[in-house]
Amino acid sequence: MSVEGTVSRQKYPQPRAPDPSDEPAVRGHRSKPRSWVDSSASRADDPIVGDTANDGPRGLLVVGDATIDLYPADGGSVATGSGLEWHVGGTATNAARWAAAAGCAVSLVTDVGSDALGAAAARRLASGPVDASRVARADAPSPLTLYTGTAGDGEWDAWVAGSCYGFTPPEDPASLVAPYDWILLEGVTLPAEVNRTAVRRLARAAGERGTRVAFDLNGRRNQWDTAVAYRDALRDVLPYCDLLFAGTDDLAVAGVEPTPTGLLGLLPSDHSATAFLTDGGDATRAIRVDDGEIRERATAAPPSVSVATAAGAGDAFAGAVLAARREGVSDLRELAAIGNAAGAAAVETVGAFEAGARETDPL
């Protein structure tokens, strides 16, 4: 695969004002899933707000995005004629595969495109460790990202508008979440023109059915006109959440202090949850919140590693922590260390999950 000619740089679509009563208008560009990809819970009381053992009938449901991520094949910068290697990425897809790699039973809900890239992504996911039976081929192109930086730089271009980015909203959210003891939702699908209404409905249905809700804030400046708009969207979902993952950059997008106190300010005043706040190579801060107050704190420094690309570090963190939670790990410092180790492994290689391996499916 090579870069031919000049590539226009189209970023994530800017959101319109959300209409809470409707599914996002952008869903109109997409038909119902054309086909499902071929692929062959109970809630325990928890001292953290969850000491779940791996006793749910199907474990973890991850709902969100899948992308085709392109990288220079030689590890250099992109130029006309550059060879590219491709990886299946996306925050939800990355997190799901990291959780599965840690031994968790995981199902993924996302859309892949109707083009050759989508077909290749579907094959890759169907052959992997995640249950991909709910990955849908949507009648739209695949979303693409292109890494344009050099080693360690987080420089990306994305082609998302008009693509199948996100997931097809389920007709019955309650039936979808009922078999699982955890669901992970992603902040990148929270804009109105992606999946805002569907995310809120899933979170609410999970809360009503006793399925624990994990949420990764994943704030992107190019998805939100203002910090207020992002905060308002978060406050639609956070009241249902038992476990939160945030980076200091996410809190900056929300316009709040990049600290546990800033994160606490986004939650309802009487909320109880566990949260992890990462900050690149600096120490991860973990908190337990009971009735709106921080009752316990812990920190864990991440390993020192050589960074190939920063892609997927937070996704790996979330997936690994969720897998550990389902195995009954509840100590905040231990969970933070597990997440840090997974995040470090993700950044040491090109591609957020397939450690250094190039995708070779024909396109």
NORDAKA-V106350 format. One record per residue. N is the residue number from 0. SS is DSSP state (h for helix, s for strand, l for the rest). BURIAL is 1 if it has 24 or more other ideal C-beta (glycine too) atoms within 12 Angstrom, else 0. D_CENTER is the distance of its C-alpha to the mean C-alpha in Angstrom with 2 decimals. Layout:
BEGIN
n=N ss=SS burial=BURIAL d_center=D_CENTER
n=N ss=SS burial=BURIAL d_center=D_CENTER
END
This chain:
BEGIN
n=0 ss=l burial=1 d_center=26.71
n=1 ss=s burial=0 d_center=27.92
n=2 ss=l burial=1 d_center=27.53
n=3 ss=l burial=0 d_center=30.47
n=4 ss=l burial=0 d_center=31.82
n=5 ss=l burial=0 d_center=30.10
n=6 ss=l burial=0 d_center=26.48
n=7 ss=l burial=0 d_center=25.86
n=8 ss=l burial=0 d_center=22.96
n=9 ss=l burial=0 d_center=21.11
n=10 ss=l burial=0 d_center=18.21
n=11 ss=l burial=1 d_center=15.74
n=12 ss=l burial=1 d_center=18.00
n=13 ss=l burial=0 d_center=19.31
n=14 ss=l burial=1 d_center=19.01
n=15 ss=l burial=0 d_center=22.14
n=16 ss=l burial=0 d_center=23.20
n=17 ss=l burial=1 d_center=21.37
n=18 ss=l burial=0 d_center=23.59
n=19 ss=l burial=0 d_center=22.45
n=20 ss=l burial=0 d_center=24.75
n=21 ss=l burial=0 d_center=23.29
n=22 ss=l burial=1 d_center=20.30
n=23 ss=l burial=1 d_center=19.18
n=24 ss=h burial=0 d_center=21.99
n=25 ss=h burial=1 d_center=19.99
n=26 ss=h burial=1 d_center=19.63
n=27 ss=h burial=0 d_center=23.27
n=28 ss=h burial=1 d_center=22.71
n=29 ss=l burial=1 d_center=21.25
n=30 ss=l burial=0 d_center=23.27
n=31 ss=l burial=0 d_center=22.30
n=32 ss=l burial=1 d_center=20.79
n=33 ss=l burial=0 d_center=23.57
n=34 ss=s burial=0 d_center=22.97
n=35 ss=s burial=1 d_center=20.79
n=36 ss=l burial=1 d_center=20.09
n=37 ss=l burial=0 d_center=22.70
n=38 ss=l burial=0 d_center=21.53
n=39 ss=l burial=0 d_center=23.74
n=40 ss=l burial=1 d_center=21.56
n=41 ss=l burial=0 d_center=23.34
n=42 ss=l burial=1 d_center=22.62
n=43 ss=l burial=1 d_center=24.52
n=44 ss=l burial=0 d_center=25.82
n=45 ss=l burial=1 d_center=24.10
n=46 ss=l burial=0 d_center=25.62
n=47 ss=l burial=1 d_center=22.40
n=48 ss=l burial=1 d_center=21.43
n=49 ss=l burial=1 d_center=20.71
n=50 ss=l burial=1 d_center=22.39
n=51 ss=l burial=1 d_center=21.02
n=52 ss=l burial=0 d_center=22.56
n=53 ss=l burial=1 d_center=21.38
n=54 ss=l burial=0 d_center=23.58
n=55 ss=l burial=1 d_center=21.40
n=56 ss=l burial=0 d_center=22.54
n=57 ss=l burial=1 d_center=19.29
n=58 ss=l burial=1 d_center=17.00
n=59 ss=s burial=1 d_center=13.26
n=60 ss=s burial=1 d_center=11.76
n=61 ss=s burial=1 d_center=8.10
n=62 ss=s burial=1 d_center=7.98
n=63 ss=l burial=1 d_center=6.36
n=64 ss=l burial=1 d_center=7.00
n=65 ss=l burial=1 d_center=9.05
n=66 ss=s burial=1 d_center=11.18
n=67 ss=s burial=1 d_center=14.37
n=68 ss=s burial=1 d_center=14.47
n=69 ss=s burial=1 d_center=18.10
n=70 ss=s burial=1 d_center=19.79
n=71 ss=s burial=1 d_center=23.54
n=72 ss=l burial=1 d_center=25.05
n=73 ss=l burial=0 d_center=27.45
n=74 ss=l burial=0 d_center=25.07
n=75 ss=l burial=0 d_center=26.88
n=76 ss=l burial=0 d_center=26.38
n=77 ss=l burial=1 d_center=26.00
n=78 ss=l burial=0 d_center=29.36
n=79 ss=l burial=0 d_center=31.13
n=80 ss=l burial=0 d_center=31.51
n=81 ss=l burial=1 d_center=28.86
n=82 ss=s burial=0 d_center=27.69
n=83 ss=s burial=1 d_center=23.97
n=84 ss=s burial=1 d_center=21.88
n=85 ss=s burial=1 d_center=18.82
n=86 ss=s burial=1 d_center=15.66
n=87 ss=s burial=1 d_center=13.03
n=88 ss=s burial=1 d_center=9.71
n=89 ss=l burial=1 d_center=6.63
n=90 ss=h burial=1 d_center=3.10
n=91 ss=h burial=1 d_center=3.47
n=92 ss=h burial=1 d_center=6.82
n=93 ss=h burial=1 d_center=6.90
n=94 ss=h burial=1 d_center=5.91
n=95 ss=h burial=1 d_center=8.27
n=96 ss=h burial=1 d_center=10.84
n=97 ss=h burial=1 d_center=11.05
n=98 ss=h burial=1 d_center=11.68
n=99 ss=h burial=1 d_center=14.14
n=100 ss=h burial=1 d_center=15.74
n=101 ss=l burial=1 d_center=16.48
n=102 ss=l burial=0 d_center=18.32
n=103 ss=l burial=1 d_center=16.22
n=104 ss=l burial=1 d_center=16.83
n=105 ss=s burial=1 d_center=13.59
n=106 ss=s burial=1 d_center=13.46
n=107 ss=s burial=1 d_center=10.94
n=108 ss=s burial=1 d_center=11.38
n=109 ss=s burial=1 d_center=10.79
n=110 ss=s burial=1 d_center=13.50
n=111 ss=s burial=1 d_center=15.13
n=112 ss=l burial=1 d_center=18.14
n=113 ss=l burial=1 d_center=21.79
n=114 ss=l burial=1 d_center=22.85
n=115 ss=h burial=0 d_center=23.57
n=116 ss=h burial=1 d_center=20.23
n=117 ss=h burial=1 d_center=18.57
n=118 ss=h burial=1 d_center=21.18
n=119 ss=h burial=1 d_center=20.56
n=120 ss=h burial=1 d_center=16.80
n=121 ss=h burial=1 d_center=17.81
n=122 ss=h burial=1 d_center=20.34
n=123 ss=h burial=1 d_center=18.10
n=124 ss=h burial=1 d_center=15.59
n=125 ss=h burial=1 d_center=18.67
n=126 ss=l burial=0 d_center=20.27
n=127 ss=l burial=1 d_center=17.51
n=128 ss=l burial=1 d_center=16.90
n=129 ss=l burial=1 d_center=14.53
n=130 ss=s burial=1 d_center=16.31
n=131 ss=s burial=1 d_center=15.75
n=132 ss=s burial=0 d_center=18.42
n=133 ss=s burial=1 d_center=16.24
n=134 ss=s burial=1 d_center=14.88
n=135 ss=s burial=1 d_center=17.09
n=136 ss=s burial=1 d_center=19.11
n=137 ss=l burial=1 d_center=19.21
n=138 ss=l burial=1 d_center=22.29
n=139 ss=l burial=1 d_center=20.81
n=140 ss=s burial=1 d_center=20.13
n=141 ss=l burial=1 d_center=17.08
n=142 ss=l burial=1 d_center=14.91
n=143 ss=s burial=1 d_center=15.88
n=144 ss=s burial=1 d_center=15.08
n=145 ss=s burial=1 d_center=17.95
n=146 ss=s burial=1 d_center=18.14
n=147 ss=l burial=1 d_center=21.38
n=148 ss=l burial=1 d_center=21.83
n=149 ss=l burial=0 d_center=23.65
n=150 ss=l burial=0 d_center=22.69
n=151 ss=l burial=0 d_center=20.58
n=152 ss=l burial=0 d_center=20.15
n=153 ss=l burial=1 d_center=16.89
n=154 ss=l burial=0 d_center=18.49
n=155 ss=s burial=1 d_center=16.85
n=156 ss=s burial=1 d_center=18.12
n=157 ss=s burial=1 d_center=16.14
n=158 ss=s burial=1 d_center=17.75
n=159 ss=l burial=1 d_center=15.76
n=160 ss=l burial=1 d_center=18.49
n=161 ss=l burial=0 d_center=20.12
n=162 ss=s burial=1 d_center=17.63
n=163 ss=l burial=1 d_center=15.77
n=164 ss=l burial=1 d_center=12.44
n=165 ss=l burial=1 d_center=10.44
n=166 ss=l burial=1 d_center=12.08
n=167 ss=l burial=1 d_center=15.66
n=168 ss=l burial=1 d_center=16.30
n=169 ss=l burial=1 d_center=18.00
n=170 ss=l burial=0 d_center=21.67
n=171 ss=l burial=0 d_center=21.76
n=172 ss=h burial=1 d_center=18.65
n=173 ss=h burial=0 d_center=20.78
n=174 ss=h burial=0 d_center=21.76
n=175 ss=h burial=1 d_center=18.27
n=176 ss=h burial=1 d_center=17.08
n=177 ss=h burial=1 d_center=20.54
n=178 ss=l burial=1 d_center=20.53
n=179 ss=l burial=1 d_center=17.61
n=180 ss=l burial=1 d_center=17.89
n=181 ss=s burial=1 d_center=14.21
n=182 ss=s burial=1 d_center=11.40
n=183 ss=s burial=1 d_center=7.76
n=184 ss=s burial=1 d_center=6.76
n=185 ss=s burial=1 d_center=4.49
n=186 ss=h burial=1 d_center=7.07
n=187 ss=h burial=1 d_center=7.18
n=188 ss=h burial=1 d_center=8.62
n=189 ss=l burial=1 d_center=10.96
n=190 ss=l burial=1 d_center=13.74
n=191 ss=l burial=1 d_center=16.71
n=192 ss=l burial=1 d_center=17.00
n=193 ss=l burial=1 d_center=13.61
n=194 ss=l burial=1 d_center=13.12
n=195 ss=h burial=1 d_center=14.24
n=196 ss=h burial=1 d_center=16.94
n=197 ss=h burial=1 d_center=15.17
n=198 ss=h burial=1 d_center=12.36
n=199 ss=h burial=1 d_center=15.36
n=200 ss=h burial=1 d_center=17.35
n=201 ss=h burial=1 d_center=14.96
n=202 ss=h burial=1 d_center=14.67
n=203 ss=h burial=1 d_center=18.43
n=204 ss=h burial=1 d_center=19.23
n=205 ss=h burial=1 d_center=17.42
n=206 ss=h burial=1 d_center=19.34
n=207 ss=h burial=0 d_center=22.50
n=208 ss=h burial=1 d_center=22.20
n=209 ss=l burial=1 d_center=21.53
n=210 ss=l burial=1 d_center=18.03
n=211 ss=s burial=1 d_center=16.20
n=212 ss=s burial=1 d_center=13.14
n=213 ss=s burial=1 d_center=10.35
n=214 ss=s burial=1 d_center=8.28
n=215 ss=s burial=1 d_center=6.22
n=216 ss=l burial=1 d_center=8.44
n=217 ss=l burial=1 d_center=7.18
n=218 ss=l burial=1 d_center=10.68
n=219 ss=l burial=1 d_center=12.15
n=220 ss=h burial=0 d_center=15.93
n=221 ss=h burial=0 d_center=16.51
n=222 ss=h burial=1 d_center=14.78
n=223 ss=l burial=1 d_center=17.08
n=224 ss=l burial=0 d_center=20.87
n=225 ss=l burial=0 d_center=21.38
n=226 ss=h burial=0 d_center=20.00
n=227 ss=h burial=0 d_center=21.65
n=228 ss=h burial=1 d_center=19.75
n=229 ss=h burial=1 d_center=16.37
n=230 ss=h burial=1 d_center=17.92
n=231 ss=h burial=1 d_center=19.38
n=232 ss=h burial=1 d_center=16.18
n=233 ss=h burial=1 d_center=14.61
n=234 ss=h burial=1 d_center=17.88
n=235 ss=h burial=1 d_center=17.55
n=236 ss=h burial=1 d_center=14.73
n=237 ss=h burial=1 d_center=15.24
n=238 ss=h burial=1 d_center=18.58
n=239 ss=h burial=1 d_center=17.11
n=240 ss=l burial=1 d_center=14.77
n=241 ss=l burial=1 d_center=16.05
n=242 ss=s burial=1 d_center=13.49
n=243 ss=s burial=1 d_center=11.71
n=244 ss=s burial=1 d_center=9.84
n=245 ss=s burial=1 d_center=11.04
n=246 ss=s burial=1 d_center=12.56
n=247 ss=h burial=1 d_center=16.00
n=248 ss=h burial=1 d_center=15.01
n=249 ss=h burial=1 d_center=12.83
n=250 ss=h burial=1 d_center=16.02
n=251 ss=h burial=1 d_center=18.12
n=252 ss=h burial=1 d_center=16.51
n=253 ss=l burial=1 d_center=17.34
n=254 ss=l burial=0 d_center=20.81
n=255 ss=l burial=1 d_center=21.15
n=256 ss=l burial=0 d_center=22.40
n=257 ss=l burial=1 d_center=19.85
n=258 ss=l burial=0 d_center=20.94
n=259 ss=h burial=1 d_center=20.46
n=260 ss=h burial=0 d_center=23.10
n=261 ss=h burial=1 d_center=21.21
n=262 ss=h burial=1 d_center=18.16
n=263 ss=h burial=1 d_center=20.76
n=264 ss=l burial=1 d_center=22.21
n=265 ss=l burial=1 d_center=19.24
n=266 ss=l burial=1 d_center=19.82
n=267 ss=l burial=0 d_center=22.75
n=268 ss=l burial=0 d_center=25.91
n=269 ss=l burial=0 d_center=26.26
n=270 ss=l burial=1 d_center=22.70
n=271 ss=l burial=1 d_center=21.99
n=272 ss=s burial=1 d_center=18.73
n=273 ss=s burial=1 d_center=17.50
n=274 ss=s burial=1 d_center=15.42
n=275 ss=s burial=1 d_center=14.54
n=276 ss=s burial=1 d_center=15.05
n=277 ss=s burial=1 d_center=14.65
n=278 ss=s burial=1 d_center=16.87
n=279 ss=l burial=1 d_center=16.80
n=280 ss=l burial=0 d_center=19.83
n=281 ss=s burial=0 d_center=21.16
n=282 ss=s burial=1 d_center=21.11
n=283 ss=s burial=1 d_center=18.20
n=284 ss=s burial=1 d_center=19.46
n=285 ss=s burial=1 d_center=18.90
n=286 ss=s burial=1 d_center=20.54
n=287 ss=s burial=1 d_center=21.69
n=288 ss=s burial=1 d_center=22.54
n=289 ss=s burial=0 d_center=25.30
n=290 ss=l burial=0 d_center=26.84
n=291 ss=l burial=0 d_center=25.43
n=292 ss=s burial=0 d_center=26.71
n=293 ss=s burial=1 d_center=25.23
n=294 ss=s burial=0 d_center=27.16
n=295 ss=s burial=1 d_center=25.83
n=296 ss=s burial=1 d_center=24.39
n=297 ss=s burial=1 d_center=23.62
n=298 ss=s burial=0 d_center=22.70
n=299 ss=s burial=1 d_center=21.91
n=300 ss=l burial=0 d_center=22.34
n=301 ss=l burial=1 d_center=20.12
n=302 ss=l burial=0 d_center=22.14
n=303 ss=l burial=0 d_center=23.77
n=304 ss=l burial=0 d_center=22.66
n=305 ss=l burial=0 d_center=23.33
n=306 ss=l burial=1 d_center=20.34
n=307 ss=l burial=1 d_center=20.12
n=308 ss=l burial=1 d_center=17.00
n=309 ss=l burial=1 d_center=14.43
n=310 ss=l burial=1 d_center=11.59
n=311 ss=l burial=1 d_center=8.79
n=312 ss=h burial=1 d_center=10.57
n=313 ss=h burial=1 d_center=8.21
n=314 ss=h burial=1 d_center=5.70
n=315 ss=h burial=1 d_center=9.18
n=316 ss=h burial=1 d_center=10.34
n=317 ss=h burial=1 d_center=8.15
n=318 ss=h burial=1 d_center=8.93
n=319 ss=h burial=1 d_center=12.46
n=320 ss=h burial=1 d_center=13.13
n=321 ss=h burial=1 d_center=12.31
n=322 ss=h burial=1 d_center=14.56
n=323 ss=h burial=1 d_center=17.14
n=324 ss=h burial=1 d_center=17.18
n=325 ss=h burial=1 d_center=17.96
n=326 ss=l burial=1 d_center=20.69
n=327 ss=l burial=0 d_center=22.20
n=328 ss=l burial=1 d_center=21.45
n=329 ss=l burial=1 d_center=21.81
n=330 ss=l burial=0 d_center=23.17
n=331 ss=h burial=1 d_center=21.07
n=332 ss=h burial=1 d_center=22.25
n=333 ss=h burial=1 d_center=21.73
n=334 ss=h burial=1 d_center=18.13
n=335 ss=h burial=1 d_center=17.51
n=336 ss=h burial=1 d_center=19.45
n=337 ss=h burial=1 d_center=17.50
n=338 ss=h burial=1 d_center=14.18
n=339 ss=h burial=1 d_center=16.17
n=340 ss=h burial=1 d_center=17.64
n=341 ss=h burial=1 d_center=14.49
n=342 ss=h burial=1 d_center=13.26
n=343 ss=h burial=1 d_center=16.81
n=344 ss=h burial=1 d_center=16.93
n=345 ss=h burial=1 d_center=13.98
n=346 ss=h burial=1 d_center=15.77
n=347 ss=l burial=1 d_center=19.11
n=348 ss=l burial=1 d_center=18.56
n=349 ss=l burial=1 d_center=17.94
n=350 ss=l burial=1 d_center=14.83
n=351 ss=l burial=1 d_center=11.58
n=352 ss=l burial=1 d_center=12.67
n=353 ss=l burial=1 d_center=16.16
n=354 ss=l burial=0 d_center=18.09
n=355 ss=l burial=0 d_center=20.45
n=356 ss=l burial=0 d_center=21.25
n=357 ss=l burial=1 d_center=21.82
n=358 ss=l burial=1 d_center=20.99
n=359 ss=l burial=0 d_center=24.42
n=360 ss=l burial=1 d_center=24.11
n=361 ss=l burial=0 d_center=26.56
n=362 ss=l burial=0 d_center=25.24
END
